[in-house]
Amino acid sequence: MFLTCVETVTKELVSWMRGHESSVFSISVHGSGRYAITTSSDTAQLWDLDTFQRKRKLNILQSVGIQKVFFLPLSNTILSCFKDNSIFAWECDTLVCKYQLPAPPESSNILYKVFAVTRDGRILAAGGKSNHIHLWCLEAKQLFRIIQMPTKVRAIRHLEFLPDSFDAGSNQVLGVLSQDGIMRFINIQTCKLLFEIGSLDDGISSSVISPHGRYIASIMENGSLNIYSVQTLTKEINKPPPPLVKVIEDLPKKKGNSGDLKVKVTSGRVQRPAKSRENKIQTRILKQDLTGSLEKKENELSDGLNKKRLQILLKGYGEFPTKYRMFIWRSLLQLPENHTAFSNLVDKGIHVAFLNLQKKYPIKSRKLLRVLQRTLSALAHWSAIFGDTPYLPLLAFPFVKLFQNNQLICFEVVATLIINWCQHWFEYFPNPPINILSMIENVLAFHDKDLLQHFINHDVTSQLYAWPLLETVFSEVLTREEWLRLFDNVFSNHPSFLLMTVVAYNMCSRAPLLHCKRKDDFEYFFHHRNNLDISAVIREVYRLLDTTPTDIHPDSMLDGFVALTKGQYPVFNQYPKFIVDYQTQERERIRNDELDYLRERQAVEDMQAEVDQQRVEDEAWYQKQELLRRAEETRREILLQEEEKMLQQRQRLAAVRRELKVKEMHLQDAARRRLLQLQQDQREMELRRLDDEIERKVHMRDREIAATAKDLEMRHLELESQKRLYEKNLSRNQEAVAKEMRENADAYRQKVDLEEHMFHRLIGTDQTQNQKIHKLIEENLAKAEQACLNTDWRIQALHKQRCSDLHRSECYQDIAKLLRKNRKKEIEVLNAMMEGEAKKWEEAEEKDFHLKSEKKTAALSGASRRWFLEKEIHDAQHPCDKVSLNQRKMHWDAMERDLMERVRNLRQRLATQAQNRCQTPHLLAT
């Protein structure tokens, strides 16, 4: 069997570890993330996650068997639980047995199967195939309480404490998953059932609680996954539940008889331990002590440590114990361990500013590179300025290397360092912090003027002797042990301690610095390790802190220590925002350019893939050709014998070939001469062809000139024919007018006959006369409409004539352009024609106007007579229809006005046509 370690972000396999012969059922990781314990039924193995190598192995007898091996939180203790109910505690580094828990009382002796430990590592809960739960106090190393679950609980499958943000790790709520698929949550102090999840119909198979205790994820027996909100489940806690759990034994911390520890359980409410008078006295004393220690509250840390005592310990020993250094640092920095906030930052992925981090900082360890990249990306997502800070990898790298197995602690340590010990660093971004460097220079000028003058004489500024130390936090000039000792003191003191360390480092290196003359020597000195006692530097820092005047002391210019906030990280905006925004825009532009380049490169790679595919196909084809070649060689070997036989014949033929070669040379010489002669003949033929072409072009030009003359003559004949055609059309129009006059005369005679007939019929009977009058009115109306139609027809005819005139004018213009030489003669002919035409049209207009006037007069006279006759007839027959006659009169008046309007419009159109015809000769002349 072997284990695999996979990168969760990139899904890449990091390493695999062999060593177990049976299946692994438990994995526990140390709080620092450096070690891990894997447990199987026959062995437990301790792994170093930095190298993925096995460090130690726990072998036991097969008859005993391992139940579970795991790390205790916030400590270096390993707890091993065996199947015979024995529990041992081991030291992680030395694997020395620290203690063994005693055997539980015989009255409640169960075989432990499941275990749970509080977050502070003080209480161990154990359970198995029973409804009893044993609570062990690991500090006192004894059993202090036994909790009995309801009778329907026969076995306990899983135990897990519910974390709380306000209990400082001493979790009070325990989740118990029993064999019936129901997970019950009880308070281990009051033994009260708070809530439960799952049911008999929908049981829980396994369950896990989120690190902050906000959600519970459960895999149900039907295969579904349920997510529960603890906040919603705890709303009903205040309601009094039925007494489902009871305390059957309450074991005091002092050793006593087991018979005196049993507590009787009544059927009423759950019994609670009574408060004795001694407990009340202790509570009162504790309250007074808290009131008296308000002034020292800032020195009390969250994990029970005292900052003043740690400083005294540090001054005495020079450093913190290596075993507890990380724990002390976390306490000094008061890290909130905001898992959710950090997860949100990590979930945003790798920041674009650190995608190519390995190119600028090539790190051999891939794991260390990934942790550094993820930490820097989280910082850049937290505040935009860190994506543009060039020295951030140098600043964070020593902490990443130190906390590479616990990325949350690494991020919070770097963030706390930036907020407190990097104050005012970003006010002059992207330049180095001039204000901070000025503080260092002022302190150095006060304590060592000669050294500062030496720097000034050799053009060495604070950006050379101070800034390299700050941006790398001394990681380049100190070894690992020296750096750890230094930061034990940095984290234990005011943020000004780091600036004083820069001054002390320069002053302790005074002798070699005074011997440096070149600028390159100074740069090398502040970027490489030097032979320097870090203890002397630290002592010098404390001396500078005590002897520096207040007006130049960095302590008066820097704020005190401020821890990260709980739940969410504080906003960091102490930098010039417009510069960062501009650099962000530029980076986005560069990123878009890179995306375009990547797309183009992808296209090239696709083309390369096609080329590779083609190459593979070509190689296959070459292989086939190779096979064919080999087959061909085989057959050639067969033919070698035949070739040997033909060798003699080839020798005889060689002489014949030589003779033929000589003949061929003679023939080639003759052919060359014939080719030269042929080329000469072809050039002569080409010259003759060109002469024929010139003669043909001259003949074609003469023919075109003759054809043009003939076309001019044809144009003249066409003009004459058009003139005769116009005269013919004029005579036809006169005949049509005469015919129309005859028709009008016939119509007039018919109308007179009709009027006389109507006058004679007036004497007839009234009824017959009335009908005839009506018929006559209809006929007259039809005739009036016909007259209107005839007028419209004549107007259309005149319009067509006008269009024909315009068309002829365009033809005349075309003819005038083509016949430029005969232009004068044609213009005279056309002017004569147009003048005659204009005169004829004027006469036609006058006659037509006279005709219209006569028609109007006749129509009015006929209408008047007709109206008079109709009026007389109607008056004789229907005296009461006077109103109807008046309407008819109005109708006839309207018809008369309409007819007059049409005559006026016709007259205007004829005048316009005459004007256009007068302008046509001038256009032709132009």
N, C-alpha and C positions, 0 to 999 in steps of 0.2 A: 504494500500500500504506500502511496505517496501523496503529499499535499501540494497544491498549486497556489501561487500568490499572483493575483491579477490586479492590474491598474484599473480602478473604477472609472476613470475619465476616458482614457484611450482604449479600454478593453483589451490591453496588451498583456501577455503573459510575462511576469517579471521574473519568477523563479519557481522551481519545484523542489520539494524536500522529501527525501526518503528516510525510512527508519521504522515505521510501524508495520507489524506483520498482520494485525487485525484492523478492523474498521475503527476510525476515530469518531467518537461521539461527543467530545467536548473540546473547545478551544477558548483559552483565556489569554488576554493581552494585558501587559503591564500598563500602568497609568501613563508612563513616559512614552509608550509605544516602541520601546527598544527590544523587549523580550516577549515571548509568547510561549504558552504551555499547551501542548496537545495531549489528550488523554484517550487511551483505548482500554480494553478490558484487562490487558496484561501488563501495560507499561504506560509511563508518562514521561514526556520528553520536553526539555527546555531549549528553546531556539533563540538565537540572536538574529533579530530581524534586519540588522544592518548588513550582515554578511550572509544571512539565510543558511547559517551553519548550526548544527546541533551542539549545544553547550554541555548539557548534562542529561543523564537518563536515569529514571527511577525504575528499578527492577524489584519485583515482589514475588512472593510464593503464589503459585496458581490456586492454592486452596483458599487464599485470602481474597484476592481480587480488588481492583480499584473501583470506587464508586464515582469520585470526581476530584480533580485537582485544579485549583484556581488561585489567582492573585487576590489579595485583599485590597480594597481601594485605599488610596492615599498612604500606601506603605510599601515596603519591600518584602512583605511576608507572603509566603505561599502556604495555602491551606490544603492539606490532602485528606480526603475522606475515604475510608476503606469499607468493604462490605461487612466487616465484623464490628461496625459502629465505632471504630477508633478514629480519632481526629488528631492530626499532628500539624504544628505550625513550624515552617522552615524559613531560614534567612535566605533571601534571593541570591545574594552575592556569594556567600560562603556555603550555602546549603547545609548550615548547621541547624539542628533541631532546637527551636526556641522553647516550646512547651507542648504538652499533650493535654487535651481536655479529659476530665474524669468521665467514668461511665455513668450513664443516667440511672435514676432509681429503678429498682426492679418492678415497682408498681406500674410504671409507664415506660417499660423497655420496648422500643420498636426498632426495626431495621430501617436505617435512614436510606432514602432513595433520592430525595430532592433537597436542595439547599438554596438559601438566599441570604445576602449580607446587605446591611444598610450602607448608605453612601459614605458614611464616616468610618466604616469598618469596625464598629464597636459591637454590633449585635449580629448573631448568626441564628437564622431560623432553619430548622431541619424537620422533615416529615417523611412519611413512607406509607406502608400498608396499614394505616390506622387513621382514626379521626383525631389523633393528638398531634399537636405541633409543639416542638421544643424550642425555647428561646434561650440562647447562650449569651452570656456577657463575656466577650473576649478579653476585656481588660482584667476582670476579676477571675476569668478562666473557670466559670462555674455556671450551672444551669439555674436561671432565676425565674422562669415561668413556664408553665405547661398550659396550653390552650386546647380545650376540647371543642371540636366542631360538632354540628348537629349529628344525630344518630344515622341519618340517611347518607352521611359521608363515611365511606368505608376505606377509601384510599385517597392519598393526595398525589396528584400527577405533576404539579408544578407550583413553585413558590416564587414570588417576586414582589419586592417592596415598591411602593408607589412614590416616586420622588416628589419633593415639594421645595419650591424656591425659598421658603421662609423657615425651614427647619434646620438649616446649617448642616445638612447631611444626616441628621439623626431621624431617619424616616420612621413614621409612626403608623402608617397604613400598609398592611400586608395583603397581597392578592393571593388567594388559595384556589387552585383549580383542582377539583375532585373528579372521581371516576364517573359521576353522573353528567359531566360536560358543563357544569355550572361553575363560574369563577366568582368567588365571594371575596369582598374586600372588608377587612376588619381592622379596628384600631387595637394595636397590641397593648396599649396602656389601659384603655377602658373596656377592652374585649367586647366592643359593640360592633354589630354588623352595619356597615355604612351603605353599601349597595352591592348588587350582583349583576352579572351579565351572563347571557346564555340561558337555555332552558332545556327541559328533558326532550322536547321534540326537535329542537335546533341546538344541539350541543356543540361545545368548543373542543377542538382537537389540540390546539396549541395557541399560546398567546404571548405577546411581548409588549412592553410599555416604553413609550418614547423617553429620551433622556431627561426632558423637563417635566414629564408626568402630565402632559396635556392630552395625549391620545393613547388609546389602547388598540392594537391591531391583533385580531383573532382569526385564526383559520378554523372554519366550522367543519363539522363532520361531513357535511354534504359537499365539501370542496370549495365553498364560497369564502371570500375574505371580507370581514366586517371591521370597520373603523369606528371606534367609540370615542366620544368627547367626554373627558373626565369632568369638565366644568358643568356639563349638562347632567351627568349622572349624580353629581354631588349636590344638586339643588334640593333634593328631598332628605338630606341628612338630618335636618332639624326635626323631622317628624319622628316620634318615638316608634321604633320598630319592635316586633316581638322578640322576646329573649331567645334567640337561636344559638347563641354561644355562651359559654360559661367558663369561669376560672375554677379549675379543680385543684391547682396547686400554685401557691405564690411563694417562691423560694427567696428568702432574704439574702443579701450579699454576705452576711456573716454565716459561718458554718454552723449547722444545727442538725437535729435529728429529722429524718424524713417524715416521721409520723406527725411532727408538729407543723409541717408545711402544708398539709392538705387543708383546703377550704371547702366547707360545705356549701352547696349551691341550693338555693331555695327556688320555688316555682315562680316567684315574683320577678322583680327586676334583677338585672345583673348586679352582683355584688362588686363593689369597688373597694380598694384598700383604704382603710380609714386613716386619716391624718393624725398622727400622734402629736403630743405636745412638743416633743423634741424636734419634729419636722417644722412645726410652726416657729420655734426659736431659730432654727437655721434659716428659714425664709426671712425672718426679720433681720437677722444679721447680714444676709446677702443684700438686702435692700439698702441697708445703711452703707455697706461697702461700695455699692454702685453709686450712691449719691456722693460719697466722698472721693470717688475716682473720676469725676467728670473732667477734671483738668488734664488727666492723663489718657483721655479717651482716644486721642489721635495716635498714641503709641500702641494701643491695643489692636492687633490684627485679627482678621476673620477666623483664623485657624487656632486661636488661643495663644499665639506668640506675641511677645512684647518687643517692640522695635528698639527700645533703649537697651534691653538686655542683649538683643542680637548685636547691637553696636559694641557693647562692652566685650561680648564674646569675640567679635571680629577683631577688635583692637588687641585683644590678648593673644589670639592664635594667628592673626593675619589673614585668615580665610575661614569659610564655612566648611563643615564636614562634607566630603565628596558625596557621601551616601544621601545626605539630606539637603544638598545644595539646591536642587531643582524645587523641592518642596518649600524651602525658605524663600527662594526667589518669587515663587507664585504667591506666597503670603505677603512678602514685602511690596510687590507690585499690585496686590489686591485684584488679581485677574478675575473678571466676572464669569468667564467660561460661557459665553453666549453662543451656545451650539446652533440655535436656529438662525441667528443673525449671520454667523460665520458660514453656515450652510447656504444661506441665500447669496452671499458673496461668491462662494465657490461655484454655485450652480450657474452663475453667469458665464462660466467658462474662462478660457485663457484670454487675457487682454491683448488687443492687437499690438500694443507696444512691446510685448514680450513673446511674440510668436517665434521670433528668430533669436531667442536669448542664447541658444547654444553656439551660435556663430560668433557672438561677441565675447561670451564667457564659456569657453569649452571646458566642461566638467567631466571627468572620467566616469563618475558614478551616475548612471541614468536615474536612479532613484532620487539622489540629491538634486539633480537638475530638475526633475519633475516637481519636487517639493518647493524648490526655490521659485520655479516658474509659477506655481499655484499661489504661493504666498505673495509674490509681487503682484500677481493679477488681482488677488483679493484686496490688497492695499490700493491698487489703481481704481478698482470699482468702488472702494470706500470713499476716496477723494480723487478728483480728476488730476490733481497736480502730480501725483505719484506715477502716473503714466508717462510723464515728461521729465521726471527727475533722473538725471543720468547716473548719479552716484547711489541710487537706492539699492541696486544689487550688492554693491560693496558694503553698504550699511547693514543690510539684512542677512548677508551670507553667513557670518559667524553664528548668528542665532538659528538660522535654518539648519546649519550643520549640527548644532547642539540639540535642537528639538525636532529633528527630521521625522521622528516617529510619532509626534503629536503636533499636527499642523495647527490646531486651534490655539494651543499654548504658544506656539511659535508666532502666529499672527498677532496675538494679543500682547506678547512681550515686545514685539517690534512697534506695534501701535502705541503702547504705553511709553516706549523710549522716544518715539517721535513727538508725542504730545508734551512730555515733560522735559527730557534732556535735549530735545531739538527745538526748543522755543526760539522764535524769531529767525529761524533758519531760512524761511521761504519769503521773507518780506522783500528781498531784492532779487527774487527768482527772475531769470535763470542764472543770475550771477551768484557767487558765493555770498554768505551772510556777512556783509561788511560790518554791521553793528556788532555781531558776536566776535568777529576777528579784532575789532577795535577794543573790545573789553579785554581780550587776551593780551593785546599789545600794550594796553595801559598797565595791566598787572605786571607784565614782563619789564616794562620801563621802570616801574617802581622798585622791583626787587633785583633786577640785574641790568643796569643801564649799559654796561660794557658789552654784554652779549647783544643787546638790541642795536647798539651802535655798530657792532661788527656786521650784523644783518643789513643795516642801512648802507654801510660802506660797500658791500658787495651786491647791492640791489636785490636783496632777498626780502620779500614782503611776507606778511602774515598768511597770504594765500599759498606760500610755499612751506613755511615752517609750522603752520598751525592747521590749515585746512586739510591736508592729506591725512593727518592724524584723526581729525573729526569725522571726515566722510567715510573712513574705514573703521571707525571706532577702535583704533589701535590694533586691528587684527593683522595688519601687515608687518608691524614692528615688534609684536609680542608672540610668544609661543602660546600654545593652548592653555597650559597651567598658569602662566603669567596673566593671560587675558582673563581667565576665570577669577583669579585672585583680585584683579583690578575691578572687575564688575561686581564682585561681592561688596566692595566698598562703594562703587558708584550707585548701586541700587539701594544701599543702606543710608545714603546721605542726600543732601539737597541737590537739585539739578545743576547747581553751579560747580559741583565737585568735578564734573567732566571737563569743564573749561579750565579749572585749576590744574587738572592732570596734564593738560597740554603745556601749561607754563612750567610745571614741575619736570616734565620730560625734557624740555629744552634746557632747563637749568641743570639737571643732573647729567645732561650730555654736553655740558659747557666746554670741556676740554677738547673733545674731537671736533666740535663745531667751530671753535676758534681757529683750528688748524685748516679748516676748509676755505679755499680761496675761489674755487670755480663754482658756478651755478649748478653745473651737472653734479658736483659732489654733494651739494645740499639736497638736490632732488633724489639722489641715490640714498642718502642717509635717511630721509623721511619716508622712504618706500621699501626699506629692507630692515631686517632684524639687526639689532646692535647688541653689543656686550654691555648690558645695563641691568642693574639690580632693581627689580620691580618693587621690592620692599622699601628701598630707599626712595623711590619715586612716590610711593604711597605716603611715607612719612613726610616727605617734602610737601605733598598736597595738604595734609592736615596742618603743617606749619604755615603754609600760605593762607589757608582759610582763617587761621587765628590772627595773623599779622598784617593782613591786607586792610588798608583803610576803608571806611564805609563808603566814601564817595566813589571809589573805583571798584569796589567789591561786586562781583557778579551776583552775589546773593541779593543785593538791593534792586537789581534790574530784572531778575527772573522770578517768576511765580513759584510757589511751592508745589509739592507733588499733588497731582490730581489723578485719581484712578479712573479707569474706563467705567462707563455707566452700565448698570445691569439691564439685561434684556436687549437693548439696542445700543450700538456704538455711537459716540457723540459725533456731531458734524465737525469736520475739519475744513475750515475755509480761511486760514491765516496765510493768504498768498494773494498776489495780484491776479485777479480773476481774468482780466482782459488778455493778459499774456498767455495764460493757460488756454483760454478759449481760442485764441489765434493759433496756437500750436496744435490744438485739437483739430481745428479746421484744416490746417496744413497736413496733419497726419491722416485725416480722412481723405484728403485729396490724393495723397501719396498711396493710401490704401486702395483707392479706386483705380489709380494707375497700375498698382500691383495686380489688382484683380483683372484688369484688361490684359496685362502681361501674362498672367496665369492662363487666361482664356486662350490667348494666342499660343502659349506654350502647350496647352492641352491639344489645340488643333495640330500643332507640330508633332506632338507625341502620337496623336491618332494617325497622322500621316506616316510617322516612323513605324507605328504598328503595322500599317498596311504594307510599308516597305519590308518590314521583317517577315510578314506573312508571304509576301511575294518572294522574299529570299528563301523561305522554307520551301515554297513550291519549286523554286529554281533548283534548290539543292536536291529535292526529290527527283526533279527531271534530270539533273546531272547524275544522280545515282543510277537512274534507268539507262542513261547514256553510257555510264561506266559498265553496266552489265552487258549492254549491246557491244561495247568496245571489246570486252573480254571475249564475248562469243565470236566477234570478228577476228580477234587474234587467234583464237583456237582454229578457226577455219583457215586463217592464213598459214598457220603451221602445217595444216594438211596440204596446202598448195605449194609449200616449199619444195617438196620433191618434184612436183611438176615444173617448177621454175628451174630447178637444176637440170632437168631434162631439156628444157628449152634454152639453156644457156648457150649451147653451141650454135643453135639456130640464130640466137640474137647476135652472136659474133659475126656470123655470115651476113646477117642483115645490116650490121654496122657499116660495112663497106658500101653496101647499096645506099644506105642513108647518107653517107658522105657525098656520094655522087649526086644523089637527089638534092642534097643541100646546096651544092655548087650550082646545079641547074635552077634551084629555087632562087638563089641570089641573082642569077642572070635574069630570070623572069621578073623579080622584084624591081630590078633596075629598069627593065623595059616598061613595067607598069608605072613606075614613077614618072618616066618621060611622057607616057601617054596621059597621066593625070595632069601634068603641067600644061600639056597642049590642050587638054579639055578645059582647064581653068581659063586659059587665054581665050578660047572660043566662047566660053560663057560670058566673059567680060565684054567681048565685042557684041554679042547678042544683047546684052543689057544696055549698051549704048544705043544700039539701033532701036530697042524698045522705048527708050526715053525719047528719042527723036520722034518716033511715031506718036507718042503720047503728047508731045508739044504740038505737033501738027493737028491732032484731034482736038486739043483744047482751043486752038485758034479757029478751027472750023466751027466748033460749038458756039464760040463767042459771036461769029458772024451770023449764025442761024438765030441766035437769041436776039440780035439787033434787028434782023428782018422781021422776026415774029412780033417784036414790040411795035414796029411801024404798022404792021397789019392790025394789031390790036387797037391802035389809035384810030385807024380808018374805021374799024368796026364800031368803036365808040361813037364816032361821028354819025354813022348810019343809025345806030340805036337812038341817038338824040332826035334825029329826023323822024324816025318811026314813032317815038313817044309824042312828038309834037302833033303828028297826024292823029294819034290815038286820043289826045286831049280834045282836038277839034271834033272828032267823032262822038266822044262822050258828051260834048256840049250840045251837039245837034240832038242827041238822044234825050238829053234833059229838057230841051225845048219841046220836043214831041210829047214827052211825058206831061209837061205843063199844059200843052194844048189839049191833050186828052183829058187832063184833070178839069180844065175849064169847060170842056164839052159835058163832062159828067156833072159838073156843078150846075150848068145851064139846064140839063135834063132834070136834075133834082129840083131846080127852081120851078120849072114848068110843072112838075108833078106836085110840088107844094102849092102852086097857085090853083091847079085843078082841085087839089084836096080842099083848099080854103073855099073855092066856089061851091064845091060839093057840100061842104059843111054849111055854107050859107043857104043853099037850097034846102038842105035837110032840116034847117032850123024851123021851117014852116011845118014839118012833119009832126008826128005824134010826140008827146013829151017823153014817153018812156023810151021810144026808139032813139030819139035824139040824145037822151042822157047816156045811153049805152055807147053810142058812137063817140060822144064827147070823151068818155072815159078811155075808149080805145085809142082815140086820137092823142090823148094825153100820154098814154103809154108809148105810142109810136114816136111822138115827139121826144120823149125822154130817151128812148133808145137811140134816136137819131142824134140827140145831143151827146150821148155817151160815145156814139160812133165818131162824131166830130172830134171829141176829145182824143179818141184813139188815133184818128187820122193825123191830128196835130202832133201827138207824141211820135207817131211813125215818121212824120216829116222831120221832127227835131232829131230823131235818131239818125235819119238819113244825112242830115246836115252834119251831125257829129262824126259819122263815118267818113264823110267827105273831108272834114277837118283832119281826121287821123290820117287819111290818105295824103292830104297835102303835107302833113308833117313828115310822113314817110318819104314822100318825094323830095322834101327838102334835105333829109339826111342823104338820100341817094345823090342829090345834086352836090352835096358837100364832098362825098366820096369821089364823084366823077371829077370835081374840080381839083382835088388833090392829085389824082392820077394823071390828068391831062393838063399839065402846067403850061405846056407850050401853046395850046389852043384856048387858054383861059379867057383871053379878052373877047374872042369871038363867041364863045359859049355864054359869057356873062351878058353880052348884048342880046343874044337870042333869048336867054332866060328872062332878062329884064323886059323885053318886048312881050314875051308870053305872059309874064306876071302882070304887066300893066293892062294888057287886054283882059286877062282874067279878072283883075280888080275892077275894071270898068263893068264887065259883065255881071260880076257879083253885086256891084252897087246898083246896077239896073234891076237885077233880080230882087235885091232887098227892097228897093223902092216899090217895085211891082207887087212883091209879096206883102209889104206893109199896106199898100193900097188895097190889095185883095182882102187882107184881114179886116181892114176898116170897113170895106163894102160888106163883107160877110157879117161883121158885127152889126152894121146898120140894118142889114136885111134880117138878121136873127132877132134884133130888138123889135123891128117893125112887125115881123111875123109873130113874135111872142106877144106883142101888144095887141095885135088883132085877135090872136087866139084867146088871150086872156079876156078881151072884150066880149067875144062870142060866148066863151064859157060862162062869163059872168051873167050875160043876158039870159042864156039858157037856164042857168042855175037859179037866177032870180025868178024866172018864170015858173020853174018847177018846185024849187025848195027855197023859199024865202028865208028859212031859218039857218041855212048853211053858210051864212056870211063869214063866220069865223073860219070855216074850212077854206074858203076862197082866199081869205087874207093869208092863211098859211101857205097856200100855193103861190101866192104873189111873192111872199118872202122867199120861197124856194127858188123861184125864177130869178129874183134879184141876186141871190147867192150864186146861182149858176152864171149870171152875167158878170159878177165880180171875179169869179174864178177864171172865166174866159179872158177877161181883160188882163188879169195877172199873168196868164200864160202868154198872151200876146206881148206884154212888156218884157218878160223873160226871154222870149224868142228874139226880140229886137236887140236886147243886150248881147246875146250870144252871137248874132250876126255881126254886130259892130266889133266884137272882140276878134272874130275870125278875119274880118276885113283888115283889122290892124295888124294881125299876125302875118297876113299875106303881103302887106306892104313892107314889113320888115324882112321878109325872106330874101328879096333881091340884094339887099344890103349885106346880108350874111354871106350870100354866095360871092358877092364881089370881094368881101374880106378874105 
